[in-house]
Amino acid sequence: MENTIYTQPDNVILRDVGDETLLLNIDTEQYFGLNSVGTEMYRRLVSGETLASTLEALASIYSVSMEVLEEDCAELVGNLLNNQLIAVREA
């Protein structure tokens, strides 16, 4: 999973609203709100960074342990995948 590359599906809209970012899948009508850390994580992941490099970058920005980051990111990616708001990039 650490070397997995993700992409934002074409049917997902991303909008900044106040202090959060909203993701909306226009086909399934599933939406998800991201705080600033979740937004940074999502944007890095869909820009082509691997999960490992995303975690390293976030660890240097935020005062949090790698263990907590790994757990939070795994949970976020799982939720986003389940709601079709992020996809694994095909090789």
Secondary structure, DSSP 8 states (H G I E B T S, - for coil): -TT--EE--TTEEEEEETTEEEEEETTT--EEEE-HHHHHHHHHHHTT--HHHHHHHHHHHSS--HHHHHHHHHHHHHHHHHTTSSEE---
